[in-house]
Amino acid sequence: MNIRSKLALQFSAIVATILSAFSIGVYSLSENYRQEEFFSRLESRAITTARLFVSVEEVNKELLRIIDKNSIHSLFQEKVLVFDAADSLVYASVDEAQVHISRDLLKNIRHRGKIDYAENSVEFVGLKYTGAQGDFVVISSAYDRYGLSKLKNLRDVLVAGFLASILLIVALGYVFAGQALQPLARINDEISDIGEGNLNRRVKEGNGKDEIARLGMNFNHMLHRLETAFTMQQQFVSSASHELRNPLAAITSQLQMMLEKRRSLEEYEHSLRSLLEDTQTLVSLTNGLLLLAQSDMDKQRLLFTKVRIDELLFTAQNELRKAQPRYHFVFEYGTLPDDDSLLLINGNDHLLKTAFINLMDNACKFSSNHTVNIYIEVKKNTIQVAFADSGEGISAEDQHLIFTPFFRGKHTASHVPGYGIGLALCQRIVAFHRGSIRLQSSPGQGSRFTIQLPRN
């Protein structure tokens, strides 16, 4: 069953329940009102008959029967009975052979003073009447032909109205559900036309206010993220293929040249050294690609421990200095905390050290004096670490692409070695630690990368 039919049925069921409760309520109230009114009429007839029989001496039984039968207030199948204190029938408006009243009922009427009840659609009122001649019990009964007929007509009208209303509600509910789901059907049609080749398409967002509009906006946001991720993946594959092809082509060409003819020992040694350099380049590039492309980095969260930032920076400095002895490192504290625990964060020391080494290496490579200035500042809930160089700086048009994998600025790609992987990897590691990284740079004034990490 589709959603449209389900909504129509649910809506119809709700309205049917309300109509049923309303109809039953109207019918019950009408029945109660009819019964109360009829009991009141029976009581009035009983009291009138008792007064005439007990208090008016001129009225005998025969005359009273004539009055009861010809009264304009007489009821259908009316019967009035009067019993004396000895429970003997002293008056009956009908043939006394039709009278069947138990002594228990008379006793109950005397005890309670008044009783209303019904038997086989005939309704009775029994009451105690005290006159000059003693206590009497008067029982009046009749069939409410007029009231029951009106009640039957009301029931027929309610049932017919209920059935007609349900049919109308089902039809209108189906139409209403179709109109309500029309925007969803439109979005569904638009979504079915979107594939990997046209991720730039977007669905219509309607009025921008209701739930359907929010669904469209959220879907468009998801499409934007997918398009960005897909584009980055394509760029990554294309750039990775290009970067890997160069050292592989160099290694292949050198091996082919070595195999073409015999060479001297010095020539072989020279070729092997060149092959080693190309192989080291390939290994370094492959390691960077693996770090950047790993998709299960979230597993590293299990390795989070308390890490002291300044000690980790010194460790990264020592490792980088062993590989590059000509590099220089200058540390400065913005505010040196009295409590060493303020320098601790929850993080993965291996990943953070990788990010710090990359930023230090970049700063030293681009500085003419191969020096990086490192600033550490502890704030209320964060720790900031800045890496500044004295290089040529980064142009404004390159700054928004600087964290893209394999991107390298036009002025640095030709004379500074690298693959454009380090900054992209740093950004991912920092984001993994719920931090942020920002760049401040101007041409000719160097660059400053600032990392902000939460302490909790």
N, C-alpha and C positions, 0 to 999 in steps of 0.2 A: 504494500500500500504506500502510495507516494504521500509526501508531506501535505499536499493540497487536500487530498481526501481525508487524511487524518485530522487536519485542522478543522475541516468542515464538520466531520463527525463529532469531534470534541466540542466545538462550539454549539452544535445542535443538541448534544447531550446535556450541556450546561443549561441552555435555555429551556429544554424539555423538563429538566429537574425543577427549574424555577416555576415554570408554568404549572407543573403538576402540584407543587406545594401551594401555589396560589389557588388553583382550582379546588383542591381538597380543603383548603382553608375556607374559601367562600362557601362551599357546600356544607361544611361542618357548622359554620356560624349560622347559616340559613336554617339548617335542621334544628340547631339549639334554640334559635329564635322562634321557629314555628312551634316547637314543643312547649316552650315556656308560655307562649301566647295561648295555645290550646288548653294547657293546664289551667291557666288563669280563667279562661271561659268556662271550663268544667267546674272550677271552684265557685265561680259566680252563679252558675246554674244550681249547684248543690245548695248554696246558702239561700238562694231565693226560694227553692222548693221547701227547704227546712223551715223557713220563716212562715211561709203560707200554711204548711201542714201543722206546725206546732203552735204558732202564735195567733192565727186567724181562725176563730171558731166557726165562722160561716162557711169555711172551705172544708169539704169532706174529701175522701179519697177519689171518688168519681169525678168531682169537679176539678180536683187538682190534676188528674190524668188528662182531662180535656184541656186545661190551661197549658200543661207541659207540651202536649202534642201540637197545639195550635199557636204557641208562642213564636214570634218572629225571630227569636234568638235560639230556637231549638236547633239541635245538631243532628247530623246523620247518625242513625242507629243509637240515638241517645237513650240512656237508661239511668234512672235515679232511684236509689234505694235508701230507705230510712229504717234504722234499727233502734229499738229502745234499750234501756239499761240492762235488760235481761237477754240481749242479743237476739230478740225476736223481731222478725221483719214486720213492721207496722205500716209501711207504704212502699209500693213499687210502681213505677211509671209504665211497666210492661207486665205481661203475664207472669205471675209469681213462679210458674213452673220453670222459667228460664233463669231463675236466680240460683247461683251456686257460690256462696261466700263462706269461707271457713271461719271458725271462731278465733283461730290464731290471728288471722288478719284483722278481725274486729278488735281483738285485744291489743294488737300492735298499734292500731289507729288511736285507741283510747289512751295508750301510753305516750305516743309521740305527738298526738294532737292533729297531725296532718301527714299524709303519705301520697306521693305521686308515683305511679308505675304504669307499665304497658304490658299487654299480653296479646300476641297475634295481631299486631297493628291496631288494637283497640287500647285506648289510653284511659286510665282511671285516676280519679282524685278521691281520696277518702279523708274525711275530717270529722272532728268531734264538735258537736253543736249543743250548747246548753240553753234550755228554755225553761219556761215556768213549770213544765211538767217533768223536768228532770234532764238527764244527759242522754243525747242521742248520737248515733253515728250515721253520717250521710255519705253515701258512695255514689259518685256521678261518673258515667263512662260514655264514650262515643268514639266514632271513627272520623278522623279529620280528612274527609274526602277532598275538600278544597285545598287545604294546606299541603297534603301529600301530592296532589296533582301539580301544584305549582313547583314543589320541590323536584318532582320528576322532570318537569319541563326545564328547570334550571340545570339539572344533571345532564339532560340531553344537549342543551346548549353548550355547557362547559366541555363535554366530551367532543362534540363536533368542532367547537372552536379550538380545542387542544390539537386535534388531528390536523385540521387545516393549517394551524399555526406551525406545527412541526414540519409539514411538507414545505411550507413557504420558507421556513428558517433553514432547512437543509439546502434548498435551491440558492437562497441568498448567501448562506454560509459558504457554499462552494464558489460562488462568484467572488465574494469578499476575499476568500483565501487565495484565489487566483490573482486578484489585484494586489494583495499584500505580498505575494511571492514573486510578482513580476520582476521587481528589481534583482532578486536573487537569480531568477532564470536568465536575465540579461547578463549579469556578472558571470554566470556559469558559461554562457555562450562565448563571452569575451575571453574567459580563462582558457577554454578549450582551443582557442586559436593561437595561444602563446606557447612557443617552444624555445629550444635553445638558440634558434636562429633569429628570433625577434624578441629577446628579453627587454628591449627598449620600449616595447609597447606597454600601455597602462590601461587599467579598467576605469570606467567612468565612476566618479565619486558622488553622484547625485547632488543632494542639497547641502552636503557637508555637515549635517547636524544629527540625523537619526542613526540608528544602529546599522542600517544597510550602508550608509555613507562611511561610517567608521570601519566597517568590514572592508569596503573598497580602499580606503586610505591605508589600512594596515596591510592589505594585500599588495598595494603599490609600493609601500615601504619594503616589504619582503622582496618584491621584484627588483627594487633598486639594489638591495643588498646582494641578491643573487647575481644581478648583472655585474656589480662591482667585483664580486668574488670570481665570477666566470671570466671576466676580462683580465683580472690579475692572474688567474690560472693560465690563461692563454699566453699572457705576456711572460709569465714565469717559464712555461714550457719552451716558448720561442727563444727567450734569452738564455735559458740553461742550455738548450741545444747549441746555440751559437757559441757560448763560452766554452762548452766542452769540446766543440769541434776544433777550435784553434790548437790547443795543446795536443790533441790526438792527431791532427793533421801534421803538426811539426814532428811528433815522434815517428809517425809513419814515413814521412819523407826522409828523415835522417837515417832510419833503418834501411830504407831502399837504397840510399846513396852508399851506405856502408857495405851493402851486399853486391853492388854493381861491380866492384873491383877490389883487389887487395890494396891495403893502405899501410902506411908506416905506423909504428907503435904510437908515435906522438899524435898522428891524426886520429887513430882509434881512441886514444885517451881524451882528446878534445871532443870528439863526437859523443863519447860516453858521459862526459861532464855536461854537455848540452842536453843529452837525454835525461840525465838526473834532474837538471833544472826544470825541464818540461814536465817530468813525472811529479816532482814536488809541487809544481804549479797545479797539476791535475789533482793531486791528493788534497791540496789546500782548498781548491775550488769545490771538490766533491764533498769535503767535510762541511764547508759552508752551506752547500745546497742541502745536505742532510739535516743540518740544524734548522735551516729555514723551512724546509718542507715537512718536517715531522708533524704529523697530525694528532699524535697522542700526547701532546705536551701536558694536558690536564692530569695525566698520571703522575707528573712530577709533584703535584700538590701533596701527595703522600709523603714527600721528602722534605716538607717545610719544617724548618727548625728556627730557633732564635739565632739570628745572624747580626754580628756587630759590624756596622757599615765601615767604620774607619779601618778596622783590622782587615776586612775583606779588600778594601782599596789598597792597603799596603801589600797584601798578598798578590793582588793583580799586578801591582807595580813591580814586585820582585820577579814574577814570571816573565813579564814583558821585557824587563831590563836584561835578563839572561839571553833572550833572543835578539834584542836590539840594544847593545851596550851604549850606543851613542845617544839614546833617549834620555831626557831630563824631566824630573817630576817636582813640582812645587805645590805643597799642600798649605791651605789656609782654612782656619775655622772662623765662621761668621760669629757664632756664639758657642763657646766651649762650655757644655753643661757640667754642673758639679756632680750630677748623678750619671754614672756611666750607663745605666740601664736605658737612658733616653736615646742612646745610639743603637739600640737593638730593634730589629724588625722581624716579623715572621716571613721567611723566604727560603728560597733554594740557593744555597751558596754557590753551587756550580754554575747555575744559569746567570746569577747576578755577576759573578766574576767574569763570565764570558762577555756580558754587556759592558762591564767596566774596561776590560782589556781592549775591546773594539773601539770604544770612545777615546781611550788614551792613545791607542795606536793611530787613529785618524788624526787626532790633534797634533801628535808629534810629526806625522808624515807631512802635514800641510803647513807646519811652522818652519820658518827658515832656520831657526836655532834648535829645532827638534825638541821643543819644550812644551809641556802641557801644564796649565795651572788648574789645580783642583780645589774647589771651594766646598766646604761642608758646613751646613747650617741646620740646626735643630729648631723646629717650630713646635707649635702646640700639639698637633696631631700628626705631623709629617717630618720627614728628613729630606732635605734638598742637597743634591750633589751636582755641581756644575763643572764642566770640562771646557776650558777656554784655550784657543790657540791664537797665534799671531800670523795666520796665513792670509791668503788673498781674499777670503770671505766667499760668500755664496750669493749669487745674483737673485733678485726677487723672483724672476720667472722660474728658477730652479728650486726655490725653497719648498714649494708645495709638492714637489716630486721627490724630495731628497730621501724619503723613507720608502720609496717604491723599489722593489727588488731589481737589481741590476742597473738601476739608474745611476749615471755618473755625470757630473757637471761638465759643460763644454770646455771649461778652462783648466780642468784638472785631469780629465781622462787621458790626455796625451802624455803628461810628464809625471804623474803619480801612479804607482802600481796599485791595483785593486780590482775588485769584481762587482762592486755595488751591492754586496750582500750584508755587510756589517751593520749598517744603520737600520735596515729592515728587520734584522734579527734583534737588535737592541730594542726597537719599538715593541716587538712582539713579547719579549721577555718582560719589559716594564709593564705592559698591559696585563700580562699574566699575573703580575704581583699587584694588580689594581692601582697602578701608579700612572704617571703621565710623563711625557718627554716633550720638550719644546726647544725650538731653535731661535737664536737671536744672531743675526749676521748682517753685515753690510760689506759691499765690495771694498777691499783695501783695509778693512778694520778687523779682520779675523772673524771667527765664529765661536759661539758659546752654546753648548748643549746642556740643558738643565733637566735633571731627573728628579721627580718628586715621588716619594714612596710613603705609604701610610705606615704608622708605627704599630697599629693594632690590626 
